[in-house]
Amino acid sequence: MIYDGYITSAEPEIGEAGLRDGGHYVQNAPRVTFLTNETATLGAMIDQVKTYLGNLVEVVGYSLELGLPDKVDSTVVVVTTEAVLDTAKEIIPHECRTIVARRSINYAKMEELLNVSPGTKVVVASKDLTSARETTLILKELGMDHVDYVPWVPGLPLPGVEIAITSGGPHLAPPDVQQVINLGFRPMDISTMVDIVLACGLPTEMVNAISLDYIRGMVRLNQRLLAANTGLEESSARLHTLISFLDEGVVYMDRNGIVEVCNQAVQDLLGVNPKMLYGKQLAAIAAGDVIRTALKSGLSTHGVEDIATRRVSASVVPVLQDTEVRGAICVFRDVSDVRRLEQEIAKNIGTGHTTRYTVRDIYGKSPAVKRLIDRLRKIAATDLTVLITGESGVGKEVAAQAIHNLSSRKNGPFVAVNFAALPETLAESELFGYEEGSFTGARRGGRRGYFEEAHKGTIFLDEIGDASPTVQASLLRVLQEKRIIRVGGNRVIQLDFRVIAATNRSLKEMVAEGRFRRDLCYRLNVLNLAIPPLRERKGDIPELINYFLMGSGNVPEVEEDVMQVLRNHDWPGNIRELQNVVSHIVSVYQGPRVTLDDLPETLFEREVSSSDSGYRSIVGNLEKLGDLQLFCEILEVLQKHAGPSGVGRTAISSESPSHPGLHTVRTYVGYLAEVGACIVGSTRQGTRITAMGSDLLGFIRLYLAGLNGTKGN
């Protein structure tokens, strides 16, 4: 069964593949794929996601009941159980983020259960025993422990009971029971929904909206506790169980505004011991106008005020029985904490707690890229430390994320640390965390560092060459022992993580100069992945340009002379520079085709600079020695075979359009070697083009095309 969640549909269309919504979602929206046991569960989970995320995501679903596809192509895959994951693991790509959904209880369906007499034995029926036990545990955690639960699935002996609880439909209940309480679909819990939001890289406001809805669910549950004539003391105890796990300051008050239940977080926000709040008027302490308005009107209210030295928001949701206000829940948040939370979530998305790239985001068909991807896959199959080297802008973090998503740690966190942006004064606390009170301004309860965040996943040490000597010493210890001690603490924390480091510097030279520890260099350089610069894989430029144009939502035709200039450019900024050039093209071109006038002037300025550096003189000398077109053809063949093995004279002869003889090839290659454009190999090793040879080829192409000096002078 396939169900595409397009938000504007009115009625789902019935097709060969199952249900398909008929509206539209945001262009290039991330795809969420659900894999479930039953079709009914599939539809309910999709509805839940669409309720929160609307058309920000494309939703696709399959059930074992109707069959799975041959392959899943998705941003994230959500499965209902580990058993479903085991069944479907062959169709889920290694690089795809996978989430095993954690399930909760539908609060709105619990009123009937509250009416069951205490001590009654009740069967919790499900299709599998794991789900039955999970439902039992959740009910008990919510305080619904007044009855005796017995998890049950078909095939087990049936105890002498008259009541059965199901969470997937009455058909799951034993046939002989007299009463069936159907709790309905078990929704995904708040943590699963937040995982989906983060995995899809969606706006962080979604997290706040989901949290607020969770609070409202607790209010509705408390209303039903009261409506069921549950004793006030009992209902308050159950509510306290719920709010004790929340980071927000939560207070429950009666109809007169008297505090009856509150959690520990209130103390930080209001500066009052929670025990001193019980039996007091909350409005006399904080958020007076907001609380009085909510209790009087029966409507949810919200306000922001200064409490002590804090700017605090207060949201009050009345608890109603019929139309009568029986109390209210007030949720306090430090406004600065809310902003920090949004920034931290955004930071996590941007720096790597979740990943954006897979091996499919490495574009190109050149031999250099094929070798890169092949080595990357081999590296991902191990759990050894990796050092990625390459110039700035070549895509080192893309490669690191691709390794992570191909590895056995793909379902764990990917935590990126940029040492170029990490102040030495904060490095220890950021990397290893700190304990409460370890320094002025330390967060209450302490904070986990990047290495703890990376437990069971991958930590990416970007720009490692910028790490200070002090930090290098600390890193060496952690990499050796896989253990950390937080700043200000004495507890040793054992961790499990993989290290991928990256640098655009030569660590070997830094070691020789005494600027980088030799032992740390050896510890990092267990496996090496060298990413080639763009000038060594210029054959990939057309494909990369098309990819970046597609990302802009517009793919105009690019004139051949434009493509020629782009191929001939030396790209010192590599792929990042190419992406910026495409962004410039998209912003200025007027269509229908991209012309030379749409290119940034800097491209031509750099070409003139190259000629001023001596390329014009070299070309003039080569013209005196032979046919410049043939020099260009030979350089193009060498460029095509760029790499350590090079290419032999026979291949140069056969692949050059002019098909020169072997003697001519030897002569021309000799001339090119004399000016530094290539390196002539031994008998077993072919001739290799140099970086200067690639630049010279670009200049010769422009010279032959008559473009040199026509723009940018």
TORGU-714365 format. One record per residue (C-alpha): chain; z, y, x. Coordinates in steps of 0.5 Angstrom, whole numbers. Layout:
N
BAFI chain    up north  east
BAFI     A     Z     Y     X
...
% end
This chain:
713
BAFI chain    up north  east
BAFI     A     0     0     0
BAFI     A    -2     7     3
BAFI     A     1    13     0
BAFI     A    -1    20     3
BAFI     A     4    25     1
BAFI     A     0    31    -1
BAFI     A     4    36    -4
BAFI     A     0    39   -10
BAFI     A    -2    33   -13
BAFI     A     0    32   -21
BAFI     A    -1    25   -22
BAFI     A    -3    20   -16
BAFI     A    -9    17   -16
BAFI     A   -10     9   -16
BAFI     A   -15     7   -11
BAFI     A   -16     0    -7
BAFI     A   -11     2    -2
BAFI     A    -6     4    -7
BAFI     A    -3    10    -9
BAFI     A    -6    17    -6
BAFI     A    -4    24    -8
BAFI     A    -9    28    -9
BAFI     A    -7    35    -6
BAFI     A    -7    38     1
BAFI     A    -2    39     7
BAFI     A    -2    44    13
BAFI     A    -8    43    18
BAFI     A    -6    39    24
BAFI     A     1    37    20
BAFI     A     5    31    24
BAFI     A     4    24    20
BAFI     A    10    21    18
BAFI     A     9    13    17
BAFI     A    14     9    13
BAFI     A    14     1    13
BAFI     A    19    -2     8
BAFI     A    20    -9     5
BAFI     A    19    -7    -2
BAFI     A    14    -2    -5
BAFI     A    19     1   -10
BAFI     A    23     3    -4
BAFI     A    17     6     0
BAFI     A    15    11    -6
BAFI     A    23    13    -7
BAFI     A    23    14     1
BAFI     A    17    18     1
BAFI     A    19    22    -5
BAFI     A    25    24    -1
BAFI     A    21    27     5
BAFI     A    17    31     0
BAFI     A    22    34    -3
BAFI     A    25    37     3
BAFI     A    19    38     8
BAFI     A    13    39     2
BAFI     A     7    40     5
BAFI     A     9    41    13
BAFI     A     8    33    14
BAFI     A     3    28    12
BAFI     A     6    22     9
BAFI     A     3    15     9
BAFI     A     7     8     7
BAFI     A     6     1     7
BAFI     A    10    -5     5
BAFI     A    11   -12     7
BAFI     A    10   -13    -1
BAFI     A     3   -11    -1
BAFI     A     1   -12     7
BAFI     A     1    -8    13
BAFI     A    -5    -5    17
BAFI     A    -8    -7    23
BAFI     A    -5    -1    27
BAFI     A    -1     5    25
BAFI     A    -3    12    28
BAFI     A     3    17    27
BAFI     A     7    22    30
BAFI     A    13    18    28
BAFI     A    14    11    24
BAFI     A    20    10    20
BAFI     A    23     3    18
BAFI     A    28     1    13
BAFI     A    31    -5    17
BAFI     A    31    -8    24
BAFI     A    28   -14    21
BAFI     A    22   -10    19
BAFI     A    21    -7    26
BAFI     A    21   -14    29
BAFI     A    15   -16    24
BAFI     A    11    -9    25
BAFI     A    12    -8    32
BAFI     A     5   -11    34
BAFI     A     2    -5    30
BAFI     A     6     1    32
BAFI     A     3     4    39
BAFI     A     8     4    45
BAFI     A     8    11    45
BAFI     A    10    13    38
BAFI     A    17    15    36
BAFI     A    20    10    32
BAFI     A    26    11    27
BAFI     A    30     6    24
BAFI     A    33     9    17
BAFI     A    40    10    16
BAFI     A    42     9     9
BAFI     A    47    13     4
BAFI     A    49    12    -3
BAFI     A    46    16    -9
BAFI     A    52    20   -11
BAFI     A    49    22   -18
BAFI     A    49    14   -20
BAFI     A    57    13   -18
BAFI     A    60    15   -25
BAFI     A    60     8   -28
BAFI     A    63     5   -22
BAFI     A    69    10   -22
BAFI     A    70     7   -29
BAFI     A    71     0   -27
BAFI     A    78    -2   -27
BAFI     A    82    -3   -20
BAFI     A    82    -9   -17
BAFI     A    76   -12   -21
BAFI     A    72   -17   -16
BAFI     A    65   -14   -16
BAFI     A    58   -17   -13
BAFI     A    54   -13    -9
BAFI     A    47   -16   -10
BAFI     A    41   -14    -5
BAFI     A    35   -18    -3
BAFI     A    38   -19     4
BAFI     A    45   -19     6
BAFI     A    45   -14    11
BAFI     A    43    -9     6
BAFI     A    49   -11     2
BAFI     A    54   -11     7
BAFI     A    52    -4     9
BAFI     A    52    -2     1
BAFI     A    59    -4     1
BAFI     A    61    -1     7
BAFI     A    59     6     5
BAFI     A    62     5    -2
BAFI     A    69     4     2
BAFI     A    68    10     6
BAFI     A    67    14     1
BAFI     A    73    12    -2
BAFI     A    71     8    -8
BAFI     A    75     2    -5
BAFI     A    79     1   -12
BAFI     A    75    -5   -13
BAFI     A    74   -12    -9
BAFI     A    67   -12    -7
BAFI     A    63   -19    -5
BAFI     A    56   -18    -1
BAFI     A    51   -23    -5
BAFI     A    44   -25    -4
BAFI     A    40   -30    -8
BAFI     A    42   -37    -5
BAFI     A    49   -36    -4
BAFI     A    55   -39    -8
BAFI     A    56   -34   -14
BAFI     A    64   -32   -15
BAFI     A    67   -32   -21
BAFI     A    65   -25   -23
BAFI     A    62   -21   -29
BAFI     A    60   -14   -26
BAFI     A    54   -14   -21
BAFI     A    52    -7   -17
BAFI     A    45    -7   -14
BAFI     A    42    -1   -10
BAFI     A    35    -3   -11
BAFI     A    34    -5   -19
BAFI     A    37    -9   -24
BAFI     A    33   -15   -22
BAFI     A    37   -17   -16
BAFI     A    43   -18   -20
BAFI     A    45   -25   -21
BAFI     A    43   -28   -28
BAFI     A    50   -30   -31
BAFI     A    54   -23   -30
BAFI     A    55   -19   -36
BAFI     A    55   -12   -33
BAFI     A    50    -9   -28
BAFI     A    51    -2   -25
BAFI     A    45     0   -21
BAFI     A    46     5   -16
BAFI     A    39     6   -16
BAFI     A    35     8    -9
BAFI     A    39     8    -3
BAFI     A    37    15     0
BAFI     A    36    16     8
BAFI     A    42    20    10
BAFI     A    42    27    13
BAFI     A    42    24    20
BAFI     A    36    20    19
BAFI     A    32    26    16
BAFI     A    34    31    22
BAFI     A    31    26    26
BAFI     A    25    26    22
BAFI     A    25    34    23
BAFI     A    26    34    30
BAFI     A    21    28    32
BAFI     A    16    32    28
BAFI     A    17    39    31
BAFI     A    18    42    25
BAFI     A    22    49    24
BAFI     A    29    49    25
BAFI     A    31    52    18
BAFI     A    29    45    15
BAFI     A    36    42    18
BAFI     A    40    48    15
BAFI     A    37    46     8
BAFI     A    38    39     9
BAFI     A    45    40    11
BAFI     A    46    45     5
BAFI     A    44    40     0
BAFI     A    49    35     3
BAFI     A    54    39     2
BAFI     A    52    40    -6
BAFI     A    52    32    -6
BAFI     A    59    32    -4
BAFI     A    60    37   -10
BAFI     A    57    33   -15
BAFI     A    61    27   -13
BAFI     A    67    31   -14
BAFI     A    65    33   -21
BAFI     A    64    26   -23
BAFI     A    71    24   -20
BAFI     A    74    29   -24
BAFI     A    70    28   -30
BAFI     A    72    20   -30
BAFI     A    79    23   -30
BAFI     A    81    21   -23
BAFI     A    87    23   -21
BAFI     A    87    30   -18
BAFI     A    91    27   -12
BAFI     A    86    21   -11
BAFI     A    80    25   -12
BAFI     A    82    30    -6
BAFI     A    84    25    -2
BAFI     A    76    22    -3
BAFI     A    74    29    -2
BAFI     A    78    30     5
BAFI     A    75    24     8
BAFI     A    68    27     6
BAFI     A    69    33     9
BAFI     A    73    31    16
BAFI     A    67    29    19
BAFI     A    63    36    18
BAFI     A    63    41    24
BAFI     A    63    47    18
BAFI     A    69    50    16
BAFI     A    70    47     9
BAFI     A    76    48     4
BAFI     A    76    45    -3
BAFI     A    80    50    -8
BAFI     A    83    49   -15
BAFI     A    80    53   -21
BAFI     A    85    59   -19
BAFI     A    83    59   -12
BAFI     A    89    55    -9
BAFI     A    87    51    -3
BAFI     A    88    44    -4
BAFI     A    83    40     1
BAFI     A    81    43     8
BAFI     A    78    41    15
BAFI     A    80    42    22
BAFI     A    74    46    23
BAFI     A    77    52    19
BAFI     A    82    53    24
BAFI     A    77    56    29
BAFI     A    73    60    24
BAFI     A    79    63    20
BAFI     A    84    63    26
BAFI     A    89    60    21
BAFI     A    93    53    22
BAFI     A    90    48    16
BAFI     A    97    46    14
BAFI     A    98    53    13
BAFI     A    93    54     8
BAFI     A    95    49     3
BAFI     A    98    52    -3
BAFI     A    95    59    -2
BAFI     A    90    63    -5
BAFI     A    84    63     0
BAFI     A    81    69    -3
BAFI     A    87    73     0
BAFI     A    86    70     7
BAFI     A    78    71     7
BAFI     A    72    72     3
BAFI     A    76    74    -3
BAFI     A    70    78    -7
BAFI     A    65    72    -6
BAFI     A    71    67    -8
BAFI     A    73    71   -14
BAFI     A    66    72   -17
BAFI     A    64    64   -16
BAFI     A    70    62   -20
BAFI     A    69    67   -25
BAFI     A    62    66   -26
BAFI     A    61    59   -25
BAFI     A    55    60   -20
BAFI     A    54    59   -13
BAFI     A    55    65    -9
BAFI     A    54    67    -2
BAFI     A    57    73     3
BAFI     A    58    75    10
BAFI     A    64    79    13
BAFI     A    68    80    19
BAFI     A    74    75    20
BAFI     A    78    77    26
BAFI     A    73    78    32
BAFI     A    68    73    28
BAFI     A    62    75    24
BAFI     A    63    69    18
BAFI     A    58    67    13
BAFI     A    62    64     6
BAFI     A    58    60     1
BAFI     A    62    58    -5
BAFI     A    59    52   -10
BAFI     A    64    52   -16
BAFI     A    66    45   -19
BAFI     A    64    44   -26
BAFI     A    67    39   -32
BAFI     A    62    40   -37
BAFI     A    62    48   -37
BAFI     A    69    49   -35
BAFI     A    70    51   -27
BAFI     A    75    46   -25
BAFI     A    75    49   -17
BAFI     A    70    50   -12
BAFI     A    68    48    -5
BAFI     A    67    54     0
BAFI     A    63    53     7
BAFI     A    65    57    12
BAFI     A    60    58    18
BAFI     A    60    63    24
BAFI     A    54    66    24
BAFI     A    53    66    32
BAFI     A    54    59    32
BAFI     A    48    58    26
BAFI     A    44    62    31
BAFI     A    46    58    37
BAFI     A    45    52    33
BAFI     A    38    54    31
BAFI     A    36    56    39
BAFI     A    39    49    41
BAFI     A    35    45    36
BAFI     A    29    49    38
BAFI     A    31    49    46
BAFI     A    31    41    45
BAFI     A    24    41    41
BAFI     A    21    45    47
BAFI     A    25    42    53
BAFI     A    24    35    51
BAFI     A    30    32    47
BAFI     A    24    29    43
BAFI     A    17    29    46
BAFI     A    10    32    44
BAFI     A     5    28    48
BAFI     A     3    21    49
BAFI     A    -2    18    54
BAFI     A    -7    20    48
BAFI     A    -6    27    50
BAFI     A    -9    26    57
BAFI     A   -16    28    56
BAFI     A   -22    26    61
BAFI     A   -27    20    63
BAFI     A   -28    22    70
BAFI     A   -26    16    75
BAFI     A   -20    21    77
BAFI     A   -17    21    70
BAFI     A   -18    13    69
BAFI     A   -14    12    75
BAFI     A    -9    16    73
BAFI     A    -8    13    66
BAFI     A    -8     6    69
BAFI     A    -3     8    74
BAFI     A     1    11    69
BAFI     A     1     5    65
BAFI     A     3     1    71
BAFI     A     9     6    72
BAFI     A    11     6    65
BAFI     A    12    -2    65
BAFI     A    18    -1    70
BAFI     A    24     3    70
BAFI     A    24     5    77
BAFI     A    25    13    79
BAFI     A    18    17    79
BAFI     A    16    23    83
BAFI     A    10    26    80
BAFI     A     6    31    84
BAFI     A     1    36    83
BAFI     A    -1    43    83
BAFI     A     2    48    78
BAFI     A    -2    47    71
BAFI     A    -4    40    72
BAFI     A     0    37    66
BAFI     A     6    34    70
BAFI     A    10    34    64
BAFI     A     5    31    59
BAFI     A     5    25    64
BAFI     A    12    25    64
BAFI     A    12    24    57
BAFI     A     7    19    57
BAFI     A    11    15    61
BAFI     A    17    15    57
BAFI     A    13    14    51
BAFI     A    10     8    54
BAFI     A    16     5    56
BAFI     A    22     1    54
BAFI     A    26     7    53
BAFI     A    21    11    48
BAFI     A    26    11    42
BAFI     A    31    14    47
BAFI     A    32    21    48
BAFI     A    27    25    53
BAFI     A    31    31    56
BAFI     A    27    36    61
BAFI     A    31    40    66
BAFI     A    27    46    69
BAFI     A    31    47    76
BAFI     A    26    54    77
BAFI     A    30    57    71
BAFI     A    37    54    72
BAFI     A    42    58    75
BAFI     A    46    55    81
BAFI     A    52    58    78
BAFI     A    51    54    72
BAFI     A    48    48    74
BAFI     A    54    43    75
BAFI     A    56    45    68
BAFI     A    49    44    65
BAFI     A    47    38    68
BAFI     A    54    34    68
BAFI     A    58    38    62
BAFI     A    65    40    62
BAFI     A    71    39    59
BAFI     A    75    44    54
BAFI     A    79    49    58
BAFI     A    75    48    64
BAFI     A    73    55    65
BAFI     A    73    62    61
BAFI     A    69    61    55
BAFI     A    68    54    55
BAFI     A    67    51    48
BAFI     A    72    48    44
BAFI     A    72    40    45
BAFI     A    68    41    52
BAFI     A    60    40    52
BAFI     A    56    34    54
BAFI     A    51    35    60
BAFI     A    44    34    61
BAFI     A    45    27    64
BAFI     A    49    25    58
BAFI     A    44    27    53
BAFI     A    39    23    57
BAFI     A    43    16    56
BAFI     A    39    10    54
BAFI     A    33    15    55
BAFI     A    29    19    60
BAFI     A    31    25    64
BAFI     A    26    29    67
BAFI     A    27    33    73
BAFI     A    22    39    73
BAFI     A    21    43    79
BAFI     A    26    39    83
BAFI     A    24    43    89
BAFI     A    27    49    87
BAFI     A    34    45    87
BAFI     A    39    49    91
BAFI     A    42    45    97
BAFI     A    49    44    93
BAFI     A    45    41    87
BAFI     A    41    37    91
BAFI     A    48    33    94
BAFI     A    50    33    87
BAFI     A    44    30    84
BAFI     A    44    24    90
BAFI     A    51    22    88
BAFI     A    49    21    80
BAFI     A    42    18    82
BAFI     A    46    13    86
BAFI     A    51    11    82
BAFI     A    49    13    75
BAFI     A    56    16    73
BAFI     A    58    23    72
BAFI     A    65    27    72
BAFI     A    65    33    67
BAFI     A    67    39    70
BAFI     A    74    40    69
BAFI     A    75    33    68
BAFI     A    77    27    71
BAFI     A    74    21    67
BAFI     A    68    17    70
BAFI     A    63    16    65
BAFI     A    58    11    66
BAFI     A    51    12    64
BAFI     A    44     9    63
BAFI     A    38    13    64
BAFI     A    31    13    68
BAFI     A    29    19    72
BAFI     A    22    22    73
BAFI     A    22    28    77
BAFI     A    16    33    78
BAFI     A    14    38    83
BAFI     A     8    43    86
BAFI     A    11    43    93
BAFI     A    11    38    99
BAFI     A    18    35    99
BAFI     A    15    32   106
BAFI     A    14    39   109
BAFI     A    21    41   106
BAFI     A    25    36   109
BAFI     A    21    37   115
BAFI     A    24    44   115
BAFI     A    31    43   113
BAFI     A    30    45   106
BAFI     A    30    39   102
BAFI     A    35    33   103
BAFI     A    31    27   106
BAFI     A    36    22   103
BAFI     A    34    25    96
BAFI     A    27    25    97
BAFI     A    27    18    98
BAFI     A    31    17    92
BAFI     A    26    20    88
BAFI     A    20    18    91
BAFI     A    20    11    89
BAFI     A    14    11    85
BAFI     A     9    17    86
BAFI     A     4    19    81
BAFI     A    -1    24    84
BAFI     A    -4    28    79
BAFI     A   -11    31    81
BAFI     A   -13    38    80
BAFI     A   -18    40    75
BAFI     A   -23    42    81
BAFI     A   -23    35    83
BAFI     A   -25    33    76
BAFI     A   -30    38    73
BAFI     A   -34    33    69
BAFI     A   -28    33    64
BAFI     A   -28    40    63
BAFI     A   -33    40    57
BAFI     A   -29    35    54
BAFI     A   -22    39    55
BAFI     A   -26    45    52
BAFI     A   -28    42    46
BAFI     A   -21    39    45
BAFI     A   -18    46    46
BAFI     A   -23    49    41
BAFI     A   -21    44    36
BAFI     A   -14    45    37
BAFI     A   -16    53    35
BAFI     A   -19    50    28
BAFI     A   -26    53    30
BAFI     A   -31    49    34
BAFI     A   -37    53    36
BAFI     A   -43    51    40
BAFI     A   -42    53    47
BAFI     A   -49    55    51
BAFI     A   -50    51    57
BAFI     A   -50    57    62
BAFI     A   -43    59    59
BAFI     A   -41    51    61
BAFI     A   -44    52    67
BAFI     A   -40    58    69
BAFI     A   -34    54    67
BAFI     A   -36    48    71
BAFI     A   -37    52    77
BAFI     A   -30    56    77
BAFI     A   -25    53    82
BAFI     A   -19    53    77
BAFI     A   -13    55    81
BAFI     A    -9    55    75
BAFI     A   -12    48    73
BAFI     A   -11    46    66
BAFI     A    -7    51    64
BAFI     A   -12    57    66
BAFI     A   -17    53    62
BAFI     A   -13    53    56
BAFI     A   -12    61    57
BAFI     A   -19    62    58
BAFI     A   -21    58    51
BAFI     A   -16    62    48
BAFI     A   -19    68    50
BAFI     A   -26    65    48
BAFI     A   -23    64    41
BAFI     A   -20    71    40
BAFI     A   -27    75    42
BAFI     A   -33    71    40
BAFI     A   -37    73    34
BAFI     A   -41    67    33
BAFI     A   -45    63    32
BAFI     A   -45    61    39
BAFI     A   -40    62    45
BAFI     A   -44    67    50
BAFI     A   -43    69    57
BAFI     A   -40    76    54
BAFI     A   -35    72    51
BAFI     A   -32    70    58
BAFI     A   -26    73    61
BAFI     A   -28    78    67
BAFI     A   -23    75    72
BAFI     A   -28    68    72
BAFI     A   -34    72    75
BAFI     A   -29    77    79
BAFI     A   -27    70    82
BAFI     A   -34    68    84
BAFI     A   -35    74    87
BAFI     A   -29    74    91
BAFI     A   -31    67    93
BAFI     A   -38    69    96
BAFI     A   -35    75   100
BAFI     A   -30    70   103
BAFI     A   -36    67   107
BAFI     A   -40    62   101
BAFI     A   -46    67   101
BAFI     A   -47    66   109
BAFI     A   -46    58   109
BAFI     A   -51    58   103
BAFI     A   -56    62   107
BAFI     A   -55    58   113
BAFI     A   -56    52   109
BAFI     A   -63    55   106
BAFI     A   -65    55   113
BAFI     A   -63    48   115
BAFI     A   -67    45   109
BAFI     A   -68    45   101
BAFI     A   -62    48    98
BAFI     A   -63    44    91
BAFI     A   -63    38    95
BAFI     A   -56    40    98
BAFI     A   -54    41    91
BAFI     A   -56    35    89
BAFI     A   -52    31    94
BAFI     A   -46    35    93
BAFI     A   -46    33    85
BAFI     A   -46    26    87
BAFI     A   -41    27    92
BAFI     A   -37    31    86
BAFI     A   -38    25    81
BAFI     A   -35    20    86
BAFI     A   -29    24    88
BAFI     A   -23    20    91
BAFI     A   -21    16    97
BAFI     A   -26    11    97
BAFI     A   -32    16    97
BAFI     A   -39    14    96
BAFI     A   -45    11   101
BAFI     A   -51    14   103
BAFI     A   -55     8    99
BAFI     A   -52    11    92
BAFI     A   -53    18    94
BAFI     A   -60    17    95
BAFI     A   -61    13    88
BAFI     A   -57    18    84
BAFI     A   -60    24    87
BAFI     A   -66    26    82
BAFI     A   -70    27    88
BAFI     A   -69    20    91
BAFI     A   -69    22    98
BAFI     A   -69    17   104
BAFI     A   -63    15   107
BAFI     A   -65    18   114
BAFI     A   -65    25   110
BAFI     A   -59    23   106
BAFI     A   -55    22   113
BAFI     A   -58    29   116
BAFI     A   -56    33   110
BAFI     A   -49    30   109
BAFI     A   -49    31   117
BAFI     A   -50    39   115
BAFI     A   -45    39   110
BAFI     A   -40    36   114
BAFI     A   -41    41   119
BAFI     A   -39    47   114
BAFI     A   -33    43   112
BAFI     A   -36    41   105
BAFI     A   -35    33   106
BAFI     A   -32    28   110
BAFI     A   -37    23   113
BAFI     A   -33    16   112
BAFI     A   -33    10   117
BAFI     A   -38     4   115
BAFI     A   -33     1   110
BAFI     A   -31     8   107
BAFI     A   -36    13   104
BAFI     A   -37    20   104
BAFI     A   -32    24   101
BAFI     A   -33    31    98
BAFI     A   -27    36   100
BAFI     A   -24    42    96
BAFI     A   -28    47   100
BAFI     A   -34    43    98
BAFI     A   -33    43    91
BAFI     A   -32    51    91
BAFI     A   -39    51    95
BAFI     A   -42    47    90
BAFI     A   -40    52    84
BAFI     A   -43    57    88
BAFI     A   -50    54    90
BAFI     A   -50    53    82
BAFI     A   -49    60    81
BAFI     A   -54    62    86
BAFI     A   -59    57    84
BAFI     A   -59    59    77
BAFI     A   -59    67    79
BAFI     A   -52    68    76
BAFI     A   -49    70    82
BAFI     A   -48    78    82
BAFI     A   -50    79    75
BAFI     A   -43    80    72
BAFI     A   -37    82    75
BAFI     A   -40    87    80
% end
